Amino acid sequence: MVRHVVLFSWKDGTGPDKIRDIEQSFAGLAGKIDLIEGFEWGTDISVENIAHGFTHCFLVTFKTKEDRDTYLPHPEHRKFVEMIKPYLNDALVIDYQAK
Amino acid sequence: MVRHVVLFSWKDGTGPDKIRDIEQSFAGLAGKIDLIEGFEWGTDISVENIAHGFTHCFLVTFKTKEDRDTYLPHPEHRKFVEMIKPYLNDALVIDYQAK
């Protein structure tokens, strides 16, 4: 099982409606791209103050690294990435094979 | 379900034996602290080059935010944090209630 961990923070002025739109668009990918095995997300509720400014965490699960490799250039994923770029302050992605 | 996402990077000179020791100590917490509902981890295999230097991702699952609150100051967790401090280059923690 491969976990694809995605953190976002937003540019100043990105309103709650736009952020909700982005959350729903990301979640919608799971319905459009079959090889997404699992999808969940949430907003930061940590209390340690070391989230590096990130407010959103998305956890996308694939069966294999190859499925992750197919997902990244998938047209629906590319479209999503282009859609959010103007609003992104920062992004972090780390993937791992779950032990 | 509350996910507690922990990313680490190591100071230069932290050898593979020490890193293995830290990985095992973190995993060992799941056996020592009952309220850890799930634990998995892995090293970065992302290909997007936006991992911000982090090499390790740990995903700790709790039933509730209150269990997370109890975990943080737990003596076994505090001991682990003190043990790894000399070797940490950077840490990021983000928690979310899984949607």
N, CA and C atoms of all chains as a GROMACS GRO file, in nm:
protein
  594
    1MET      N    1   0.084  -0.120   0.000
    1MET     CA    2   0.000   0.000   0.000
    1MET      C    3   0.087   0.125   0.000
    2VAL      N    4   0.061   0.213  -0.094
    2VAL     CA    5   0.140   0.336  -0.103
    2VAL      C    6   0.053   0.454  -0.059
    3ARG      N    7   0.104   0.528   0.035
    3ARG     CA    8   0.035   0.648   0.085
    3ARG      C    9   0.097   0.771   0.020
    4HIS      N   10   0.012   0.859  -0.026
    4HIS     CA   11   0.051   0.983  -0.093
    4HIS      C   12  -0.004   1.096  -0.005
    5VAL      N   13   0.086   1.159   0.069
    5VAL     CA   14   0.047   1.260   0.169
    5VAL      C   15   0.069   1.398   0.108
    6VAL      N   16  -0.036   1.478   0.104
    6VAL     CA   17  -0.032   1.608   0.038
    6VAL      C   18  -0.074   1.717   0.136
    7LEU      N   19   0.014   1.813   0.159
    7LEU     CA   20  -0.018   1.926   0.247
    7LEU      C   21  -0.026   2.054   0.164
    8PHE      N   22  -0.126   2.137   0.196
    8PHE     CA   23  -0.142   2.265   0.127
    8PHE      C   24  -0.154   2.378   0.228
    9SER      N   25  -0.105   2.495   0.186
    9SER     CA   26  -0.144   2.619   0.252
    9SER      C   27  -0.182   2.717   0.141
   10TRP      N   28  -0.267   2.812   0.176
   10TRP     CA   29  -0.330   2.899   0.076
   10TRP      C   30  -0.273   3.040   0.080
   11LYS      N   31  -0.274   3.102  -0.036
   11LYS     CA   32  -0.235   3.242  -0.044
   11LYS      C   33  -0.333   3.329   0.032
   12ASP      N   34  -0.281   3.435   0.091
   12ASP     CA   35  -0.369   3.532   0.157
   12ASP      C   36  -0.479   3.574   0.060
   13GLY      N   37  -0.599   3.584   0.109
   13GLY     CA   38  -0.709   3.630   0.026
   13GLY      C   39  -0.787   3.517  -0.038
   14THR      N   40  -0.739   3.392  -0.021
   14THR     CA   41  -0.816   3.278  -0.072
   14THR      C   42  -0.932   3.252   0.024
   15GLY      N   43  -1.051   3.276  -0.023
   15GLY     CA   44  -1.168   3.272   0.064
   15GLY      C   45  -1.217   3.130   0.091
   16PRO      N   46  -1.304   3.116   0.190
   16PRO     CA   47  -1.356   2.984   0.228
   16PRO      C   48  -1.433   2.914   0.115
   17ASP      N   49  -1.500   2.990   0.029
   17ASP     CA   50  -1.573   2.926  -0.081
   17ASP      C   51  -1.477   2.860  -0.179
   18LYS      N   52  -1.369   2.931  -0.209
   18LYS     CA   53  -1.269   2.876  -0.301
   18LYS      C   54  -1.201   2.754  -0.239
   19ILE      N   55  -1.170   2.762  -0.111
   19ILE     CA   56  -1.105   2.649  -0.043
   19ILE      C   57  -1.200   2.528  -0.042
   20ARG      N   58  -1.328   2.551  -0.017
   20ARG     CA   59  -1.425   2.441  -0.019
   20ARG      C   60  -1.433   2.379  -0.159
   21ASP      N   61  -1.427   2.463  -0.259
   21ASP     CA   62  -1.428   2.418  -0.397
   21ASP      C   63  -1.307   2.327  -0.426
   22ILE      N   64  -1.192   2.368  -0.377
   22ILE     CA   65  -1.069   2.289  -0.396
   22ILE      C   66  -1.078   2.156  -0.322
   23GLU      N   67  -1.125   2.158  -0.197
   23GLU     CA   68  -1.141   2.035  -0.118
   23GLU      C   69  -1.231   1.937  -0.194
   24GLN      N   70  -1.342   1.989  -0.247
   24GLN     CA   71  -1.438   1.902  -0.317
   24GLN      C   72  -1.381   1.851  -0.450
   25SER      N   73  -1.304   1.935  -0.516
   25SER     CA   74  -1.244   1.891  -0.643
   25SER      C   75  -1.142   1.781  -0.620
   26PHE      N   76  -1.062   1.794  -0.512
   26PHE     CA   77  -0.964   1.690  -0.481
   26PHE      C   78  -1.038   1.560  -0.447
   27ALA      N   79  -1.138   1.571  -0.360
   27ALA     CA   80  -1.216   1.452  -0.323
   27ALA      C   81  -1.282   1.390  -0.446
   28GLY      N   82  -1.323   1.475  -0.541
   28GLY     CA   83  -1.388   1.426  -0.662
   28GLY      C   84  -1.299   1.341  -0.750
   29LEU      N   85  -1.166   1.361  -0.736
   29LEU     CA   86  -1.072   1.281  -0.817
   29LEU      C   87  -1.089   1.132  -0.787
   30ALA      N   88  -1.121   1.100  -0.662
   30ALA     CA   89  -1.135   0.959  -0.624
   30ALA      C   90  -1.247   0.891  -0.703
   31GLY      N   91  -1.347   0.968  -0.744
   31GLY     CA   92  -1.454   0.912  -0.826
   31GLY      C   93  -1.420   0.906  -0.974
   32LYS      N   94  -1.318   0.982  -1.012
   32LYS     CA   95  -1.283   0.991  -1.155
   32LYS      C   96  -1.164   0.903  -1.192
   33ILE      N   97  -1.082   0.870  -1.090
   33ILE     CA   98  -0.959   0.794  -1.118
   33ILE      C   99  -0.966   0.665  -1.037
   34ASP      N  100  -0.995   0.555  -1.111
   34ASP     CA  101  -1.022   0.427  -1.044
   34ASP      C  102  -0.910   0.378  -0.955
   35LEU      N  103  -0.787   0.408  -0.992
   35LEU     CA  104  -0.677   0.347  -0.916
   35LEU      C  105  -0.650   0.417  -0.783
   36ILE      N  106  -0.730   0.517  -0.749
   36ILE     CA  107  -0.726   0.571  -0.613
   36ILE      C  108  -0.801   0.472  -0.523
   37GLU      N  109  -0.728   0.407  -0.434
   37GLU     CA  110  -0.784   0.303  -0.348
   37GLU      C  111  -0.851   0.360  -0.224
   38GLY      N  112  -0.797   0.474  -0.179
   38GLY     CA  113  -0.851   0.536  -0.058
   38GLY      C  114  -0.826   0.685  -0.063
   39PHE      N  115  -0.916   0.761  -0.003
   39PHE     CA  116  -0.901   0.906  -0.002
   39PHE      C  117  -0.962   0.960   0.126
   40GLU      N  118  -0.887   1.039   0.198
   40GLU     CA  119  -0.941   1.109   0.315
   40GLU      C  120  -0.866   1.238   0.332
   41TRP      N  121  -0.921   1.328   0.408
   41TRP     CA  122  -0.855   1.455   0.428
   41TRP      C  123  -0.914   1.524   0.551
   42GLY      N  124  -0.846   1.630   0.591
   42GLY     CA  125  -0.897   1.712   0.699
   42GLY      C  126  -0.809   1.835   0.716
   43THR      N  127  -0.859   1.925   0.799
   43THR     CA  128  -0.784   2.047   0.827
   43THR      C  129  -0.712   2.032   0.961
   44ASP      N  130  -0.604   2.106   0.972
   44ASP     CA  131  -0.512   2.090   1.086
   44ASP      C  132  -0.579   2.115   1.220
   45ILE      N  133  -0.566   2.017   1.309
   45ILE     CA  134  -0.609   2.035   1.447
   45ILE      C  135  -0.494   2.005   1.543
   46SER      N  136  -0.370   2.011   1.491
   46SER     CA  137  -0.256   1.982   1.579
   46SER      C  138  -0.238   2.093   1.680
   47VAL      N  139  -0.172   2.060   1.790
   47VAL     CA  140  -0.154   2.157   1.900
   47VAL      C  141  -0.006   2.181   1.926
   48GLU      N  142   0.080   2.128   1.839
   48GLU     CA  143   0.224   2.138   1.864
   48GLU      C  144   0.289   2.256   1.792
   49ASN      N  145   0.211   2.322   1.707
   49ASN     CA  146   0.261   2.441   1.636
   49ASN      C  147   0.386   2.416   1.552
   50ILE      N  148   0.391   2.299   1.490
   50ILE     CA  149   0.499   2.272   1.394
   50ILE      C  150   0.440   2.217   1.264
   51ALA      N  151   0.328   2.278   1.224
   51ALA     CA  152   0.266   2.238   1.097
   51ALA      C  153   0.325   2.316   0.980
   52HIS      N  154   0.423   2.401   1.006
   52HIS     CA  155   0.492   2.478   0.901
   52HIS      C  156   0.393   2.558   0.815
   53GLY      N  157   0.286   2.601   0.877
   53GLY     CA  158   0.189   2.685   0.804
   53GLY      C  159   0.086   2.608   0.723
   54PHE      N  160   0.104   2.476   0.711
   54PHE     CA  161   0.008   2.398   0.631
   54PHE      C  162  -0.123   2.384   0.708
   55THR      N  163  -0.233   2.396   0.634
   55THR     CA  164  -0.365   2.390   0.698
   55THR      C  165  -0.447   2.269   0.653
   56HIS      N  166  -0.409   2.208   0.541
   56HIS     CA  167  -0.487   2.098   0.485
   56HIS      C  168  -0.397   1.977   0.462
   57CYS      N  169  -0.448   1.860   0.500
   57CYS     CA  170  -0.376   1.735   0.473
   57CYS      C  171  -0.470   1.639   0.399
   58PHE      N  172  -0.421   1.589   0.288
   58PHE     CA  173  -0.495   1.490   0.208
   58PHE      C  174  -0.413   1.362   0.205
   59LEU      N  175  -0.480   1.249   0.225
   59LEU     CA  176  -0.412   1.119   0.226
   59LEU      C  177  -0.473   1.034   0.115
   60VAL      N  178  -0.395   1.014   0.010
   60VAL     CA  179  -0.443   0.938  -0.106
   60VAL      C  180  -0.370   0.803  -0.103
   61THR      N  181  -0.446   0.695  -0.116
   61THR     CA  182  -0.388   0.562  -0.108
   61THR      C  183  -0.394   0.492  -0.243
   62PHE      N  184  -0.281   0.432  -0.280
   62PHE     CA  185  -0.273   0.350  -0.402
   62PHE      C  186  -0.228   0.210  -0.364
   63LYS      N  187  -0.261   0.114  -0.451
   63LYS     CA  188  -0.214  -0.023  -0.425
   63LYS      C  189  -0.063  -0.032  -0.444
   64THR      N  190  -0.013   0.034  -0.548
   64THR     CA  191   0.128   0.020  -0.586
   64THR      C  192   0.189   0.154  -0.625
   65LYS      N  193   0.320   0.155  -0.629
   65LYS     CA  194   0.395   0.272  -0.674
   65LYS      C  195   0.362   0.302  -0.820
   66GLU      N  196   0.337   0.197  -0.896
   66GLU     CA  197   0.304   0.213  -1.038
   66GLU      C  198   0.170   0.287  -1.053
   67ASP      N  199   0.076   0.256  -0.966
   67ASP     CA  200  -0.053   0.328  -0.971
   67ASP      C  201  -0.032   0.475  -0.937
   68ARG      N  202   0.053   0.503  -0.842
   68ARG     CA  203   0.085   0.643  -0.809
   68ARG      C  204   0.149   0.710  -0.931
   69ASP      N  205   0.237   0.637  -1.000
   69ASP     CA  206   0.303   0.691  -1.119
   69ASP      C  207   0.203   0.721  -1.231
   70THR      N  208   0.097   0.640  -1.238
   70THR     CA  209  -0.006   0.663  -1.339
   70THR      C  210  -0.096   0.780  -1.301
   71TYR      N  211  -0.120   0.794  -1.172
   71TYR     CA  212  -0.206   0.902  -1.121
   71TYR      C  213  -0.149   1.040  -1.148
   72LEU      N  214  -0.018   1.055  -1.124
   72LEU     CA  215   0.041   1.191  -1.129
   72LEU      C  216   0.017   1.262  -1.263
   73PRO      N  217   0.041   1.197  -1.377
   73PRO     CA  218   0.017   1.266  -1.505
   73PRO      C  219  -0.126   1.246  -1.559
   74HIS      N  220  -0.214   1.184  -1.481
   74HIS     CA  221  -0.353   1.162  -1.526
   74HIS      C  222  -0.417   1.298  -1.557
   75PRO      N  223  -0.488   1.307  -1.670
   75PRO     CA  224  -0.546   1.437  -1.709
   75PRO      C  225  -0.633   1.501  -1.602
   76GLU      N  226  -0.709   1.420  -1.530
   76GLU     CA  227  -0.796   1.477  -1.425
   76GLU      C  228  -0.712   1.533  -1.310
   77HIS      N  229  -0.602   1.465  -1.279
   77HIS     CA  230  -0.513   1.516  -1.174
   77HIS      C  231  -0.442   1.643  -1.220
   78ARG      N  232  -0.396   1.641  -1.344
   78ARG     CA  233  -0.328   1.760  -1.399
   78ARG      C  234  -0.423   1.881  -1.399
   79LYS      N  235  -0.548   1.856  -1.435
   79LYS     CA  236  -0.648   1.964  -1.439
   79LYS      C  237  -0.667   2.022  -1.298
   80PHE      N  238  -0.672   1.934  -1.199
   80PHE     CA  239  -0.687   1.979  -1.060
   80PHE      C  240  -0.567   2.064  -1.017
   81VAL      N  241  -0.448   2.017  -1.051
   81VAL     CA  242  -0.326   2.090  -1.013
   81VAL      C  243  -0.326   2.231  -1.074
   82GLU      N  244  -0.363   2.239  -1.201
   82GLU     CA  245  -0.368   2.370  -1.267
   82GLU      C  246  -0.472   2.461  -1.203
   83MET      N  247  -0.584   2.399  -1.163
   83MET     CA  248  -0.694   2.476  -1.103
   83MET      C  249  -0.654   2.539  -0.970
   84ILE      N  250  -0.571   2.468  -0.892
   84ILE     CA  251  -0.540   2.519  -0.757
   84ILE      C  252  -0.416   2.608  -0.754
   85LYS      N  253  -0.332   2.600  -0.856
   85LYS     CA  254  -0.204   2.673  -0.854
   85LYS      C  255  -0.215   2.820  -0.813
   86PRO      N  256  -0.313   2.894  -0.868
   86PRO     CA  257  -0.319   3.037  -0.834
   86PRO      C  258  -0.344   3.064  -0.686
   87TYR      N  259  -0.394   2.963  -0.614
   87TYR     CA  260  -0.435   2.984  -0.475
   87TYR      C  261  -0.334   2.925  -0.374
   88LEU      N  262  -0.238   2.847  -0.425
   88LEU     CA  263  -0.143   2.777  -0.337
   88LEU      C  264  -0.033   2.869  -0.287
   89ASN      N  265  -0.019   2.874  -0.156
   89ASN     CA  266   0.098   2.939  -0.097
   89ASN      C  267   0.214   2.841  -0.096
   90ASP      N  268   0.187   2.718  -0.050
   90ASP     CA  269   0.292   2.617  -0.043
   90ASP      C  270   0.227   2.479  -0.050
   91ALA      N  271   0.306   2.383  -0.097
   91ALA     CA  272   0.261   2.244  -0.103
   91ALA      C  273   0.375   2.154  -0.060
   92LEU      N  274   0.341   2.046   0.004
   92LEU     CA  275   0.439   1.944   0.042
   92LEU      C  276   0.379   1.809   0.006
   93VAL      N  277   0.460   1.727  -0.059
   93VAL     CA  278   0.416   1.590  -0.091
   93VAL      C  279   0.522   1.492  -0.045
   94ILE      N  280   0.479   1.392   0.031
   94ILE     CA  281   0.568   1.282   0.069
   94ILE      C  282   0.489   1.153   0.052
   95ASP      N  283   0.550   1.056  -0.014
   95ASP     CA  284   0.485   0.927  -0.036
   95ASP      C  285   0.565   0.820   0.036
   96TYR      N  286   0.496   0.717   0.080
   96TYR     CA  287   0.569   0.605   0.142
   96TYR      C  288   0.495   0.474   0.120
   97GLN      N  289   0.572   0.370   0.115
   97GLN     CA  290   0.519   0.234   0.114
   97GLN      C  291   0.493   0.200   0.260
   98ALA      N  292   0.366   0.178   0.295
   98ALA     CA  293   0.332   0.163   0.438
   98ALA      C  294   0.389   0.034   0.497
   99LYS      N  295   0.465   0.052   0.605
   99LYS     CA  296   0.517  -0.062   0.683
   99LYS      C  297   0.427  -0.080   0.804
  100MET      N  298  -1.213   0.948   1.364
  100MET     CA  299  -1.073   0.903   1.357
  100MET      C  300  -0.981   1.023   1.339
  101VAL      N  301  -0.884   1.033   1.426
  101VAL     CA  302  -0.788   1.143   1.417
  101VAL      C  303  -0.653   1.090   1.369
  102ARG      N  304  -0.604   1.151   1.264
  102ARG     CA  305  -0.473   1.113   1.209
  102ARG      C  306  -0.369   1.214   1.257
  103HIS      N  307  -0.258   1.161   1.300
  103HIS     CA  308  -0.146   1.241   1.351
  103HIS      C  309  -0.028   1.211   1.256
  104VAL      N  310   0.000   1.307   1.170
  104VAL     CA  311   0.101   1.289   1.064
  104VAL      C  312   0.230   1.356   1.110
  105VAL      N  313   0.338   1.278   1.113
  105VAL     CA  314   0.466   1.326   1.166
  105VAL      C  315   0.575   1.306   1.060
  106LEU      N  316   0.639   1.415   1.022
  106LEU     CA  317   0.750   1.407   0.926
  106LEU      C  318   0.880   1.444   0.996
  107PHE      N  319   0.986   1.369   0.962
  107PHE     CA  320   1.117   1.397   1.020
  107PHE      C  321   1.222   1.408   0.910
  108SER      N  322   1.322   1.491   0.937
  108SER     CA  323   1.448   1.482   0.863
  108SER      C  324   1.560   1.484   0.966
  109TRP      N  325   1.673   1.428   0.930
  109TRP     CA  326   1.782   1.402   1.026
  109TRP      C  327   1.900   1.495   1.004
  110LYS      N  328   1.966   1.522   1.113
  110LYS     CA  329   2.089   1.602   1.104
  110LYS      C  330   2.194   1.525   1.026
  111ASP      N  331   2.278   1.599   0.953
  111ASP     CA  332   2.391   1.536   0.885
  111ASP      C  333   2.469   1.452   0.986
  112GLY      N  334   2.511   1.335   0.943
  112GLY     CA  335   2.593   1.251   1.030
  112GLY      C  336   2.511   1.152   1.111
  113THR      N  337   2.377   1.160   1.101
  113THR     CA  338   2.294   1.060   1.170
  113THR      C  339   2.296   0.933   1.086
  114GLY      N  340   2.357   0.830   1.139
  114GLY     CA  341   2.381   0.708   1.062
  114GLY      C  342   2.259   0.619   1.052
  115PRO      N  343   2.264   0.522   0.960
  115PRO     CA  344   2.150   0.432   0.939
  115PRO      C  345   2.113   0.351   1.064
  116ASP      N  346   2.211   0.314   1.147
  116ASP     CA  347   2.178   0.238   1.268
  116ASP      C  348   2.095   0.320   1.364
  117LYS      N  349   2.133   0.446   1.380
  117LYS     CA  350   2.058   0.535   1.470
  117LYS      C  351   1.918   0.559   1.415
  118ILE      N  352   1.908   0.578   1.284
  118ILE     CA  353   1.776   0.602   1.223
  118ILE      C  354   1.688   0.478   1.240
  119ARG      N  355   1.745   0.359   1.223
  119ARG     CA  356   1.669   0.235   1.243
  119ARG      C  357   1.621   0.226   1.389
  120ASP      N  358   1.708   0.263   1.479
  120ASP     CA  359   1.676   0.263   1.621
  120ASP      C  360   1.555   0.355   1.650
  121ILE      N  361   1.558   0.474   1.588
  121ILE     CA  362   1.448   0.570   1.607
  121ILE      C  363   1.318   0.516   1.547
  122GLU      N  364   1.326   0.460   1.426
  122GLU     CA  365   1.207   0.402   1.362
  122GLU      C  366   1.145   0.295   1.453
  123GLN      N  367   1.230   0.209   1.508
  123GLN     CA  368   1.179   0.100   1.592
  123GLN      C  369   1.123   0.153   1.725
  124SER      N  370   1.186   0.257   1.777
  124SER     CA  371   1.136   0.314   1.902
  124SER      C  372   0.999   0.378   1.883
  125PHE      N  373   0.982   0.447   1.770
  125PHE     CA  374   0.851   0.509   1.741
  125PHE      C  375   0.746   0.398   1.725
  126ALA      N  376   0.780   0.297   1.646
  126ALA     CA  377   0.686   0.185   1.626
  126ALA      C  378   0.654   0.117   1.759
  127GLY      N  379   0.754   0.111   1.848
  127GLY     CA  380   0.736   0.047   1.978
  127GLY      C  381   0.635   0.119   2.066
  128LEU      N  382   0.615   0.248   2.043
  128LEU     CA  383   0.517   0.322   2.123
  128LEU      C  384   0.377   0.263   2.109
  129ALA      N  385   0.347   0.211   1.990
  129ALA     CA  386   0.214   0.153   1.966
  129ALA      C  387   0.187   0.035   2.060
  130GLY      N  388   0.293  -0.035   2.101
  130GLY     CA  389   0.277  -0.145   2.195
  130GLY      C  390   0.271  -0.098   2.340
  131LYS      N  391   0.318   0.024   2.364
  131LYS     CA  392   0.326   0.074   2.501
  131LYS      C  393   0.210   0.167   2.538
  132ILE      N  394   0.148   0.225   2.435
  132ILE     CA  395   0.041   0.324   2.460
  132ILE      C  396  -0.085   0.272   2.393
  133ASP      N  397  -0.176   0.220   2.477
  133ASP     CA  398  -0.296   0.152   2.427
  133ASP      C  399  -0.381   0.237   2.334
  134LEU      N  400  -0.386   0.366   2.361
  134LEU     CA  401  -0.481   0.446   2.283
  134LEU      C  402  -0.432   0.478   2.142
  135ILE      N  403  -0.316   0.428   2.105
  135ILE     CA  404  -0.275   0.433   1.964
  135ILE      C  405  -0.354   0.325   1.890
  136GLU      N  406  -0.445   0.368   1.802
  136GLU     CA  407  -0.534   0.275   1.732
  136GLU      C  408  -0.469   0.217   1.608
  137GLY      N  409  -0.379   0.295   1.547
  137GLY     CA  410  -0.312   0.248   1.427
  137GLY      C  411  -0.177   0.316   1.414
  138PHE      N  412  -0.083   0.245   1.355
  138PHE     CA  413   0.050   0.302   1.338
  138PHE      C  414   0.111   0.246   1.210
  139GLU      N  415   0.159   0.334   1.124
  139GLU     CA  416   0.233   0.290   1.006
  139GLU      C  417   0.333   0.397   0.970
  140TRP      N  418   0.429   0.360   0.891
  140TRP     CA  419   0.529   0.458   0.854
  140TRP      C  420   0.603   0.410   0.730
  141GLY      N  421   0.682   0.501   0.674
  141GLY     CA  422   0.768   0.463   0.563
  141GLY      C  423   0.858   0.580   0.526
  142THR      N  424   0.952   0.550   0.439
  142THR     CA  425   1.045   0.654   0.394
  142THR      C  426   1.000   0.706   0.257
  143ASP      N  427   1.038   0.829   0.232
  143ASP     CA  428   0.987   0.900   0.114
  143ASP      C  429   1.021   0.830  -0.018
  144ILE      N  430   0.917   0.806  -0.097
  144ILE     CA  431   0.937   0.756  -0.233
  144ILE      C  432   0.867   0.848  -0.333
  145SER      N  433   0.842   0.973  -0.292
  145SER     CA  434   0.774   1.065  -0.384
  145SER      C  435   0.869   1.104  -0.497
  146VAL      N  436   0.808   1.148  -0.608
  146VAL     CA  437   0.888   1.182  -0.727
  146VAL      C  438   0.866   1.327  -0.767
  147GLU      N  439   0.796   1.403  -0.681
  147GLU     CA  440   0.762   1.540  -0.717
  147GLU      C  441   0.860   1.643  -0.664
  148ASN      N  442   0.952   1.596  -0.579
  148ASN     CA  443   1.057   1.683  -0.524
  148ASN      C  444   1.003   1.804  -0.448
  149ILE      N  445   0.894   1.781  -0.375
  149ILE     CA  446   0.845   1.886  -0.285
  149ILE      C  447   0.820   1.827  -0.145
  150ALA      N  448   0.914   1.741  -0.103
  150ALA     CA  449   0.903   1.682   0.032
  150ALA      C  450   0.968   1.773   0.136
  151HIS      N  451   1.018   1.888   0.094
  151HIS     CA  452   1.080   1.986   0.184
  151HIS      C  453   1.192   1.923   0.270
  152GLY      N  454   1.260   1.826   0.213
  152GLY     CA  455   1.373   1.764   0.285
  152GLY      C  456   1.334   1.654   0.381
  153PHE      N  457   1.206   1.633   0.403
  153PHE     CA  458   1.164   1.528   0.496
  153PHE      C  459   1.183   1.390   0.431
  154THR      N  460   1.232   1.297   0.511
  154THR     CA  461   1.261   1.163   0.458
  154THR      C  462   1.172   1.055   0.520
  155HIS      N  463   1.111   1.085   0.635
  155HIS     CA  464   1.033   0.985   0.707
  155HIS      C  465   0.893   1.039   0.735
  156CYS      N  466   0.794   0.953   0.714
  156CYS     CA  467   0.656   0.989   0.747
  156CYS      C  468   0.596   0.880   0.837
  157PHE      N  469   0.542   0.922   0.948
  157PHE     CA  470   0.475   0.832   1.043
  157PHE      C  471   0.328   0.875   1.052
  158LEU      N  472   0.239   0.777   1.047
  158LEU     CA  473   0.095   0.806   1.055
  158LEU      C  474   0.040   0.734   1.178
  159VAL      N  475   0.006   0.813   1.279
  159VAL     CA  476  -0.045   0.758   1.404
  159VAL      C  477  -0.194   0.789   1.410
  160THR      N  478  -0.274   0.687   1.438
  160THR     CA  479  -0.420   0.704   1.439
  160THR      C  480  -0.475   0.692   1.581
  161PHE      N  481  -0.562   0.786   1.614
  161PHE     CA  482  -0.633   0.783   1.742
  161PHE      C  483  -0.782   0.782   1.714
  162LYS      N  484  -0.859   0.733   1.814
  162LYS     CA  485  -1.005   0.737   1.797
  162LYS      C  486  -1.056   0.880   1.807
  163THR      N  487  -0.999   0.956   1.899
  163THR     CA  488  -1.052   1.090   1.927
  163THR      C  489  -0.939   1.189   1.949
  164LYS      N  490  -0.974   1.316   1.942
  164LYS     CA  491  -0.881   1.425   1.970
  164LYS      C  492  -0.833   1.416   2.115
  165GLU      N  493  -0.921   1.370   2.203
  165GLU     CA  494  -0.885   1.358   2.344
  165GLU      C  495  -0.776   1.252   2.362
  166ASP      N  496  -0.782   1.143   2.286
  166ASP     CA  497  -0.677   1.040   2.293
  166ASP      C  498  -0.544   1.099   2.244
  167ARG      N  499  -0.550   1.179   2.140
  167ARG     CA  500  -0.428   1.248   2.091
  167ARG      C  501  -0.373   1.339   2.202
  168ASP      N  502  -0.464   1.407   2.271
  168ASP     CA  503  -0.422   1.498   2.379
  168ASP      C  504  -0.357   1.421   2.494
  169THR      N  505  -0.401   1.299   2.517
  169THR     CA  506  -0.343   1.216   2.623
  169THR      C  507  -0.208   1.160   2.580
  170TYR      N  508  -0.198   1.128   2.452
  170TYR     CA  509  -0.074   1.072   2.396
  170TYR      C  510   0.044   1.170   2.407
  171LEU      N  511   0.019   1.296   2.373
  171LEU     CA  512   0.131   1.391   2.360
  171LEU      C  513   0.215   1.400   2.487
  172PRO      N  514   0.155   1.417   2.605
  172PRO     CA  515   0.237   1.425   2.726
  172PRO      C  516   0.264   1.289   2.792
  173HIS      N  517   0.223   1.180   2.729
  173HIS     CA  518   0.246   1.047   2.786
  173HIS      C  519   0.397   1.027   2.808
  174PRO      N  520   0.434   0.973   2.925
  174PRO     CA  521   0.577   0.958   2.956
  174PRO      C  522   0.656   0.882   2.849
  175GLU      N  523   0.597   0.780   2.792
  175GLU     CA  524   0.669   0.703   2.688
  175GLU      C  525   0.690   0.788   2.562
  176HIS      N  526   0.590   0.870   2.529
  176HIS     CA  527   0.605   0.958   2.413
  176HIS      C  528   0.709   1.067   2.442
  177ARG      N  529   0.703   1.124   2.562
  177ARG     CA  530   0.800   1.228   2.600
  177ARG      C  531   0.943   1.172   2.594
  178LYS      N  532   0.959   1.048   2.642
  178LYS     CA  533   1.090   0.983   2.642
  178LYS      C  534   1.141   0.968   2.498
  179PHE      N  535   1.052   0.928   2.409
  179PHE     CA  536   1.087   0.913   2.268
  179PHE      C  537   1.131   1.047   2.209
  180VAL      N  538   1.055   1.152   2.238
  180VAL     CA  539   1.086   1.285   2.183
  180VAL      C  540   1.226   1.330   2.231
  181GLU      N  541   1.253   1.309   2.359
  181GLU     CA  542   1.385   1.349   2.412
  181GLU      C  543   1.497   1.269   2.346
  182MET      N  544   1.469   1.141   2.322
  182MET     CA  545   1.568   1.051   2.262
  182MET      C  546   1.608   1.095   2.121
  183ILE      N  547   1.509   1.144   2.045
  183ILE     CA  548   1.539   1.175   1.904
  183ILE      C  549   1.589   1.318   1.882
  184LYS      N  550   1.563   1.407   1.978
  184LYS     CA  551   1.595   1.549   1.960
  184LYS      C  552   1.736   1.576   1.905
  185PRO      N  553   1.839   1.509   1.960
  185PRO     CA  554   1.975   1.540   1.913
  185PRO      C  555   1.996   1.509   1.764
  186TYR      N  556   1.911   1.427   1.708
  186TYR     CA  557   1.931   1.380   1.570
  186TYR      C  558   1.839   1.448   1.470
  187LEU      N  559   1.741   1.524   1.520
  187LEU     CA  560   1.641   1.586   1.433
  187LEU      C  561   1.693   1.711   1.365
  188ASN      N  562   1.683   1.712   1.234
  188ASN     CA  563   1.706   1.836   1.161
  188ASN      C  564   1.580   1.920   1.160
  189ASP      N  565   1.467   1.855   1.130
  189ASP     CA  566   1.340   1.926   1.124
  189ASP      C  567   1.227   1.826   1.150
  190ALA      N  568   1.116   1.878   1.198
  190ALA     CA  569   0.997   1.797   1.222
  190ALA      C  570   0.875   1.877   1.179
  191LEU      N  571   0.777   1.807   1.129
  191LEU     CA  572   0.648   1.869   1.094
  191LEU      C  573   0.540   1.777   1.148
  192VAL      N  574   0.443   1.837   1.214
  192VAL     CA  575   0.328   1.759   1.262
  192VAL      C  576   0.200   1.829   1.218
  193ILE      N  577   0.112   1.751   1.155
  193ILE     CA  578  -0.022   1.802   1.123
  193ILE      C  579  -0.121   1.691   1.158
  194ASP      N  580  -0.227   1.728   1.228
  194ASP     CA  581  -0.330   1.632   1.268
  194ASP      C  582  -0.460   1.671   1.201
  195TYR      N  583  -0.541   1.572   1.172
  195TYR     CA  584  -0.674   1.605   1.118
  195TYR      C  585  -0.775   1.498   1.156
  196GLN      N  586  -0.897   1.542   1.166
  196GLN     CA  587  -1.011   1.454   1.184
  196GLN      C  588  -1.047   1.406   1.044
  197ALA      N  589  -1.034   1.274   1.022
  197ALA     CA  590  -1.048   1.224   0.885
  197ALA      C  591  -1.191   1.236   0.834
  198LYS      N  592  -1.205   1.303   0.719
  198LYS     CA  593  -1.335   1.312   0.650
  198LYS      C  594  -1.337   1.209   0.541
   0.00000   0.00000   0.00000
